[in-house]
Amino acid sequence: MNYGIINIKNKEARFLYEIVDTEVAGIKLFGTEVKSIRENSMGLKGSWCHIDGNSFTLRNSHISEYSLKGYSSHEPDRIRTLLLTKKQLKKWDAKVREKQLTIVPLRLFSTNTGMFKLEVALVKGKKNWDKKDTIKQRDMEKDAKRELKNY
């Protein structure tokens, strides 16, 4: 069966945080959530991940209700379970506690088999001057591309 390619990004995360490490995790979803994601109605802005013992969860993400829902549907802002190995969970939990880091989702994508995966990152917050440098760098790259195009 040929599934459409889904790639939902959290652009704000790359601007607000400095990425230390990334990992791909599975995500547990209900049927109506999967259908809703295929309609591109998911938001990762402002969402974050939490490790509590052996559980790894995604919080503050929003998946809109499925447009053709029947008598039952999912809760749009529920806490979703993420799937990662125990070894990786312990490693990240130690880093979060020790270095005051945060775990945020970067993007949700579909595999060739129709499964959904979530790319999560261990991040450190940027300071205001780092954000200004990022904006300056982006503007310089745009200007350079514009000059090459006009040349």
C-alpha positions as CSV (number, residue, x, y, z in Angstrom):
1,M,0.0,0.0,0.0
2,N,1.3,3.4,-0.9
3,Y,1.1,5.9,1.9
4,G,1.5,9.7,1.4
5,I,4.7,11.2,2.8
6,I,4.1,13.1,6.0
7,N,6.7,15.5,7.4
8,I,5.5,17.9,10.1
9,K,8.3,20.2,11.4
10,N,8.7,22.2,14.6
11,K,10.5,25.2,13.1
12,E,10.4,27.2,16.3
13,A,12.5,24.6,18.2
14,R,15.5,25.0,15.9
15,F,15.4,28.8,16.5
16,L,14.9,28.7,20.3
17,Y,17.2,25.9,21.2
18,E,20.8,24.7,20.5
19,I,20.6,21.0,19.6
20,V,22.9,18.7,21.5
21,D,21.7,15.2,20.4
22,T,18.9,13.7,18.3
23,E,17.1,10.4,18.3
24,V,14.1,8.9,16.5
25,A,11.3,7.5,18.6
26,G,8.1,5.7,17.8
27,I,4.8,7.2,18.9
28,K,1.6,5.5,20.1
29,L,-1.5,6.9,18.3
30,F,-5.2,6.1,18.0
31,G,-6.8,5.4,14.7
32,T,-8.5,8.8,14.4
33,E,-5.2,10.5,15.3
34,V,-3.5,8.8,12.4
35,K,-6.2,9.8,10.0
36,S,-6.0,13.4,11.3
37,I,-2.2,13.5,10.9
38,R,-2.6,12.3,7.3
39,E,-4.7,15.5,6.8
40,N,-1.8,17.5,8.1
41,S,-3.6,18.7,11.2
42,M,-1.0,18.3,13.9
43,G,1.0,21.0,15.7
44,L,4.3,20.5,17.4
45,K,4.8,24.2,18.4
46,G,5.4,24.5,22.1
47,S,5.4,20.8,22.7
48,W,8.0,19.0,24.9
49,C,8.9,15.5,26.1
50,H,9.1,14.1,29.6
51,I,10.9,11.1,31.1
52,D,9.4,9.7,34.2
53,G,11.1,6.4,35.2
54,N,10.6,4.0,32.3
55,S,7.9,6.1,30.5
56,F,8.7,8.7,27.8
57,T,5.8,11.0,26.9
58,L,5.0,13.8,24.5
59,R,3.2,16.7,26.0
60,N,1.4,19.9,24.8
61,S,1.1,18.7,21.2
62,H,-2.1,19.2,19.4
63,I,-3.8,16.8,16.9
64,S,-7.1,18.1,15.7
65,E,-10.1,15.9,15.7
66,Y,-10.6,13.9,12.5
67,S,-13.0,15.7,10.1
68,L,-15.0,12.6,9.2
69,K,-15.2,11.2,12.7
70,G,-18.1,9.0,13.7
71,Y,-19.4,8.5,17.3
72,S,-15.9,8.4,18.9
73,S,-12.8,10.5,18.6
74,H,-9.6,11.2,20.4
75,E,-8.8,14.0,22.8
76,P,-6.8,16.6,20.9
77,D,-4.3,17.6,23.6
78,R,-3.8,14.3,25.4
79,I,-0.4,13.0,26.6
80,R,1.1,10.6,24.0
81,T,3.5,7.7,24.8
82,L,6.8,7.7,22.9
83,L,8.8,4.5,22.3
84,L,12.5,4.5,23.0
85,T,15.0,1.8,24.3
86,K,15.6,1.7,28.0
87,K,19.3,2.2,27.5
88,Q,18.6,5.5,25.5
89,L,16.0,6.6,28.1
90,K,18.5,6.2,31.0
91,K,21.2,8.0,29.1
92,W,18.9,11.0,28.3
93,D,17.4,11.1,31.7
94,A,20.9,11.4,33.3
95,K,21.7,14.2,30.8
96,V,18.5,16.1,31.5
97,R,19.0,15.9,35.3
98,E,22.7,16.7,35.3
99,K,23.1,19.4,32.6
100,Q,19.6,21.0,32.8
101,L,18.7,20.1,29.3
102,T,15.3,19.7,27.7
103,I,13.8,17.2,25.2
104,V,11.7,18.7,22.4
105,P,10.3,17.1,19.2
106,L,11.8,18.4,16.0
107,R,9.6,16.7,13.4
108,L,7.0,13.9,12.9
109,F,7.4,11.9,9.7
110,S,6.0,8.7,8.2
111,T,8.0,5.7,7.1
112,N,7.6,3.7,3.9
113,T,5.4,1.3,5.8
114,G,3.0,4.0,7.0
115,M,4.3,4.1,10.6
116,F,4.8,7.4,12.2
117,K,8.1,8.3,13.9
118,L,9.0,11.4,15.9
119,E,12.5,12.9,15.8
120,V,13.3,14.2,19.3
121,A,16.3,16.3,20.4
122,L,18.1,17.0,23.6
123,V,18.4,20.8,23.6
124,K,19.9,23.7,25.5
125,G,18.2,27.1,25.4
126,K,19.7,29.9,23.3
127,K,20.4,33.3,24.7
128,N,19.0,36.4,23.0
129,W,22.2,37.3,21.3
130,D,22.4,33.7,19.9
131,K,19.0,34.2,18.4
132,K,20.0,37.6,16.9
133,D,23.1,35.9,15.4
134,T,20.9,33.2,13.9
135,I,18.7,35.9,12.3
136,K,21.7,37.8,11.0
137,Q,23.3,34.6,9.5
138,R,20.0,33.8,7.8
139,D,19.7,37.3,6.3
140,M,23.3,37.1,5.0
141,E,22.6,33.8,3.3
142,K,19.4,35.2,1.7
143,D,21.3,38.2,0.4
144,A,24.1,36.0,-1.0
145,K,21.6,33.8,-2.8
146,R,19.8,36.9,-4.2
147,E,23.1,38.3,-5.5
148,L,24.1,35.0,-7.1
149,K,20.7,34.8,-8.7
150,N,20.9,38.4,-10.2
151,Y,24.5,37.9,-11.3
